[in-house]
């Protein structure tokens, strides 16, 4: 190699190439790791040096070289690659490896418009200095390579157009904690900041994308799940589409209940016109969902719900498959098909299911969720009423079509609405559950909007976090972690903005939190039990019983302290 070659540093300066510097950085990244070779990384890099080569280009090549060596025989290369990537990220964010002082960093980011101004209003320089002492920047080195790529792609505050990155992971964790506990009493809030920072930065508590990428920035919407129900009127459908756009643009995944929309051919204004059916409106919702990305972090996504007995169900079940043409397919939504006990009974008896347009059968749609005996009574009554438009189909045939489409797409889900309402903290006669969310993991009451500022409507939000079972060593840890998770998420409900009044009112009335688990498979494996047999039953029972107990206790303690919703 020509020793007269120069490199171009990140600040634009040029200096003679120094191969020893490259060797030192890789050696530093390999420190304490097993079965990794510095020379292997250097050899695999195959760097083609040329005069003026950028140091950033050299660094990126080394990262890729280390990542390419990751294998089951040498898994520690994932940490070597991660450390090189962290070094690279810090250079991009700070111009050097050592992070700046927290206060200086926050002041600069607020001045650039990247962080919320409230940070400098809520905390003094002395408090920032105290928080700075809590930060352990070496924890950055505990990330795997895959985790660093997630940080870089989703979570770190950045300019997604230019690729500029403005912070490191530990600043992310400490500032999320600072934002969430800013309104706690000054005597105790820094204690909560420290405890929450330690829990998240050691991976015991996992936070969702809206919180990780958004808390500390001027965009204040952090609920992961938004459940929106549409009515059958054009005003309600338009309000639903507007609410979808507002929430997708602010990082939320969407559940849409479109089950009230009347079927194709139904009369409008007493027969003055006939209805175009569900599919054009589903396309409208799909366009709303895909019109924005989730805060630039990921594409918009939604699951749309309708009942199995809807008149158009045969056309709706095939909306996601690859057959057909664009005019009769809506492929970029997922779907939740709603069942109840009567539907299963008809299938088990090899009987018929009768399909209706919800607009033709007064009271049936609401009873489907709120009152199962009333639903069955009305359903049979409307089946026998010859004046009502209907269609009969063998239950086995309809179930078969559902299972076929579910198997072929993997993205058509099943919601047992009677079960959701009998296993819910809500009284179905007062607040029935009529839908779930994007991932079908929560069930909350909703009410259709008549217009986008309708305060009588109800948009349900769920704000998430999770316990990392892989990092928890004892069930006793749930007490501390539950207290932190419940307090942080509850604070977030007051901290965030609400683009639609119906979401604010519902959230303040219910204050729903969703706290789950991650790393479950690893937790079973490290405890020597299997998911596929009964050996895990006792462990899972004890674990989730402890988790639920401590979460309820934490919620109860908070209610005593702050008052009920």
N, C-alpha and C positions, 0 to 999 in steps of 0.2 A: 504494500500500500504506500502511496506517496505521502511522506511525512509532512509535506508542505501544505496539505489540505487544511482548510479552515471549516469551522461550523458556525451556523447562525443561531445565536441564542434567542430566547423568547422575547427579549426586549429589543431585538434587532441588531445587537452588537455582534461582531465577529471575533473569534479567537481561534488559535491553532487547535486542531483536533487532539484530544487526550484520551487514548484508549483506556488508561488506568482509571479514569473517572467512571467509565461505563462499567468496568469490572467491580469497582467499589460499590456502586449502586446495586448491582445484582447480588453481590456478597452480603450487603446489608439486608436486602429483601429475603435472603435465604437463611438468615440467622435463626437458629432454634428449630428449624424445620427438618423433618425426617425424609431421607431417600430423595433428596433433590440435589442437582449438580449445577453449579454456576457455569462450568465450561459447556455443559449440554445446552443451556440457554443461549450462550454466546454462539456456539456452533450452529444451532438450529435457526438463529436469527438471519443468517446469510445477508447481512447488511451490505448493500452496495454503496460504499462511500463515494461521495463526489464533493468537489469544492463548493462550500457554502451550504452543505446539507443542514437542515434545521435540526436542532437538538430534540424538538418535539417529535419529529419524524423518527429519529433514532429510538426515542423512548417508546413510542407506539409500536415499533417493530419488536422491541424486547418484550413488551407486554404480550403481544400475539405469540411470540416464540414460547414464552413460559406457559401461556394458556394451551397451546398445542401439545404440550407435554403432560397435561393432566390425564391421569388414567387410574384405573382401579388399583394398579400396582404402585403408583406414585401419586396418591391423592393430594399430598402437600404442595404440589405445584399450583393448586388452586389458591393457596395463600401467598405463594411467591408472586404469582401473577397479580393477585389482589394488592399486595404491597407496592408493587411497581405502578399499578394503576392509581392507587391512593397518592403516591408521590407525584404522579402526573397531574392528577386533579388539583392537588394543592398548589402546584406550580401555576396551573391555569387560573385558579381562583385568587391566589395571593401573590403570585410572582416569585414565591420562594416556598421551601418546604415547611418552615415554621409558621404556624397560624398567628395572626395578629392578636392583640388584646381584644377581648370581647366587646368592650365599650367602643373602641375605635372602629371595629368591624361593623357594629350595629349603626353607629353614626354615619358611616360611609354608605351603608346599604339604604338607610332611610333617606339620605341626601340624593341617592340615585333613584329613589322611588321603588326599590325592590322589597323593602320591609315596611311594615305598618308603622306610622308615626307614633302610635300609642306606646310603643316600647320605650321610647325616650321620655314620654310623658309620665309613664307609670313607675319607672325605676330610676333611681339616682345613680350617678357614676360610682358611688361607693357600693351600691347593691350589685352593679355589674361586676365590680372587682371581686365581690364575694362569690358571685356565680362563676366567674372565671376560675376561681380556685377549686370549684367542684369538677371542672372539666378534666377528663383524662383522655388526651388526644391519642394516646397509644391504643385505645380501644378501636380506633380506625383499622388497626392491623389485625383485628379478629374477624373481619369480613372475609368471606370467600370471594372468589373472582366473580361468580354469578351475582352475588349481592352487590358488589361494586358497580357492575353494569346496570343493575336495577336502580341504584342510587343515581347514577349518572343519567340514565334515561328518563326516570320518573320523578324522583323525589327532591333533588337538590335544586334550589332556586337558580334559574338560568334564563338566558335569552334563547328561546327555542328556534329562533331564526338564524342567529349567528353562531350558536353553539357555545357562547361564553358561559362559564360556570362561576358562581359568586360565593360559594360557601363550602365548608366541609361537613361531614356527617355529625361530628360532635357539636358544632354550632347549631345544626338542625335540631338535635335532641334537646339541647339546653334552652333554645328559644321557643320550642313548642311548649316546654314546661313553663317557661316564664310567661308566655301568653295566657295559658290556661289557668294559672293561679294568680294572675295579676290583681284580681279583685278580692283575694283573701286578705285577712288582716295583716298589716305590716309585721306584726310580731311573729307570725307563723308562716307567712307565704314562702319565704326562702327555704324553710325546712321542707315544705311540699315540693318546691322546685327541685331541690337536691334529690329527694326520694324518687320523684317521678323520672328525673334524668337518669338516675342509676338503674331504675327498672327498665327503661326503654333502651338505654345505650348498652346494657348487658343482655339485651334480647329476651328478657323475661316477659315483658309486655310488648305486643306487636300492635302497631298503629296502621290504619288503612291509608290508602293513597290520598284521599282528600285532606287528611290531617297532616300527613308527612310532607306533602308538597305545598300545602296551602297555609297552615297556621304559621304566622309571622309575616305573611304577605298582605297587601291591601285587599285582596279578594277574600271575603269572609263567608264562605259557604263550605261546610265540612261534613255534612251528612252524606253517608255513602249511598243510602237507599231512599228513594222517593217513590211513594205510591199515589197514583193519580187516578181517580175514577171519572169517567165521562158520562154525561147524560145522553139523551137521544136527540136533543135539539141542536141546531147549527151553532147557536151561541155557546152551548156547553162544549161541543166538539172543538170549536175554535179556541175557547179558553183552555182546554186541555192541551192542544197543540202549542199554545203560547207558553203554558207552564212547563211543558217538556223542554222547549228551547231554552228557557231561562235556567232550568236546573242542569241540563246536559252541559251547557256552556260553563257551568260552575262545578264540574267534576262529579256529578251524581249519576248513578245508574238508575234506570226507570222501570217501574212496574205500572202498566196501564190496564185498567179494567174497562173493556169496551163491550161488555156483555149486554148492555141496555140498548145498543144500536139496533134498530129494527131491520128486518130481513128485506132482501131484494123483492120488489114488487108490492111492498106494503103501501097502503094509501097515505097520501100527504094532503093536508087541508081538505079532508073529507072526500078524497078521490080526485081532487083537481090535478094532482100529479101522482106518479108512483115513485117509490124510493129506489135509489140506485144500489142499495145494499151495503154490506159491511166493507167489501174489498176496497172501494175507492177511499174510504175513510181510514182504513188500515194503512193504505199507501201514504195518505196524508200524515199519519203519525210516524211512519217510517221516515219520511222526508224530514220531519221535525227532529227526530232522533239523530239522523245522520247529518243534519245541517251544521252541527258544531261538534268539535272534539271536546272531551272532558277536560277543559282547562288546558288543552294542548298536550295532556299527558297520555290520553288514549282515546280511541274512537267512542262515539256515543253508542249506547246499547240499551235495549229495552225488551221486556217480556210482556206480551199482551194476553189478557185473559178473556175467556168466553165460556158459556155453559155448554155441556154436551148436547142438551136438548134444543139448541138454537136451530132455527129453520135452515140456516146456511151451513151447518156443521160439516157436511160432506165436502163442500168447496173450501171451507176454512182449514180443515185438517191437512190438505195437500199444499197449503200456501208456501211451505218451506222447501218442498222437494224440487229436484232438478228437471222434472218433466214439465210440460206445459210451456206457456209463453209469458212474457213479462206482464201482459195485461191481466192474467189470472193467477199471478204469483206475487207474494210479498216476502221475499227470501231473507231480508236483512233484519227481521225481527225474530225473536224467539216467542214461543207460545205456551200458555198454561191453559189446559182444558179442565173444566170444573165438573166434578162428579159428586153424587151423593148416594146414600144407601139404596134408594129406589132404583137408580140406574143399574147398580150391581144386581139387585134382586131380579130385575127384568132379564138381565143377561143369564143369570143362574137358572132361571126358569125357561130359558130359550124363548122368551116372550119378545114383544115389540117395544121399542122406544118411540114415542110420538114427538115430533119436532114442531116447534112453534116459533113465531116471531114474538119477542117479548112485548111488543106494542099491542098485540092482539089478545093478550091474556092478563087482564088486570090483577095485580097482587101476586102473580106467580113468581116473578123474578125476585121480589123482596123476600117472599116466604122461602125461597130456595136457600137462603142464608140464615134467616132469622127464626124460622119455625118449621121444622120438618113435618110434623103431622099436618099442619095447614098446607104445606106444599103438596103433599100427597093427595089431600082432599081436593085441592084446586086442580091438580094435574089430571086426576081421574075425571073430574067434572068437565074440564075443557076437552078432554079426549072424547067425551060423549056428546059434546055440543057440536051439532052438524053445521052451525052457522060460522064456526071459526075455521079459518084456513089452517091446515096442518098437513103433516106428512108422516107416515108410519114406516119404520125401518126395523128389520130384525136387530135386536140388541147385539147378538153375536157378530153380525156383519159390521155394525158400527164400532164395536170394541176391537174387532179385527183390523179395521181401517186405522183406528187410533194406534194400535200396537205396531202395525206395519210402518206407519210414518214415524213413530217414535224410534223404532229400531233403525230405520234408514237415515234419519237426520240426527238423532241424538239430542235434539234441541226442542222437543215438544214435551212439556212436563204435565204432570197430573196433580191436581189439587182436590182433595176430598173436603169440600166446603162444610159439610156437617161436622166432621171431625175437628176442623179448625175452630168452629164455633163452640163445640162442647169442651174443648181443651184450650180455652182462652181465658185470660183474666177479665175479659169484657163480657157484659151481659148481651147476648145476641138480640134481645128484644129492644135494647137501647142503643147499642153500638155494635152492630153485626160486622163481622169480618167478611169482606166481599172480594178480596184479592190478596196476592202476595207481591213480592218484589222481583227484581231482575233475576235473582238466584234462587227464588222459592225457599228462603230460609226464615222469613218473618211473616207474621199475619197480624195486621193492624186495621182498625176501622178507618173507613174513608167515606166521604160524601161528594157527589158530583158538584162541580163548579157551574154556575149559570153564566158567569163572566169572570175574567181573570182576577178582578179585585173583589170577588164575592167572599165576604167574611162568614157566610153561613156554610160554605163548602168546607171540606176537610181533606187536606193533603197530608198523608202520614209520612213522617221522616224517621229513619233509624240511624243512629250514630254509633259507630262500631269500634271495637278493639278486640284483642284476643290474648289469652295466656299462651305462652310458648311452652308446651308441656316438655319439650326436649331440654329446656334450660332450667326447669324447676326440679329441685332435688328433693323437696319434702312437701307434703300436702299442707303443712303448717304455713308455707309461704303464701298460700291463697289469701290468708287474712289481710296481710299487708298489701298484696297486689290488688285484691278486690277493692279495698278502701281507696287506693290510688286511682284505679280505673274508673270507678263510679264517680269519684269527685271530679276527675279531669273531664270526663264526658259530660257530666251535668253542668260544669262550668262552661263547656263549649256551647251548650244550648243557648246560654245567655250572651256569649261572646260573638256568635255568628250572626250574619244578616239573613233575612228571609225575603226572597224576591217576590213571593206571593203571599198575601195576607192569610189565606186558608192554611198555609203551612205553619205560619207563626202561631195562630190560634190553637191549632191541633197540638203543636209541640209544647206550648206552655201549659196546656190542659193535661197532657199525658207524660211528657218528659221521658220518652221511650229510649232505652239504651240496649244495644245488642253486644254482649260480651261472650265470645266463644273461645275456641282453641285452635292452635296450629301445631304442626309437628306430631300429630296423633300417631301416625304409623311408626315413627321413630321411637316415640314413648313406649309403645307396645313392644317393639323389638328390644329396646334396652332393658326392659323388664322381663324379657324372656317369654313373652306370650304372643299368640297369633290372633290376627283379625278373623281368620277363617274357621276357627273352632271355638269351643266354649272356654278355653283356658284364660281368655282375657276378661271374662264376665265380672269376676270379683274385683279386679283392679279398676276396671272402667266404672263399676258401680261406686266404689269408694272415692274415686277421683272426682267424678261428676257430682256426687252427693256433697263432698267437701266444697267444691267450687260453687254450687248453687247455694249452699248454706251461707258461705261467706259473702257472696254477692247480695243476697237478701238482707243479711245483717248490715252490710255497708250501706245499702239503700235505706234501710230502716233508720240507721244512725243519722244519715243525712236528712231524712224527713224530720227527725226530732230536732235537729240543729237548725234547719232552714224553713221548716213547715212543709205540709203536704202540698202537692200540685194544686 
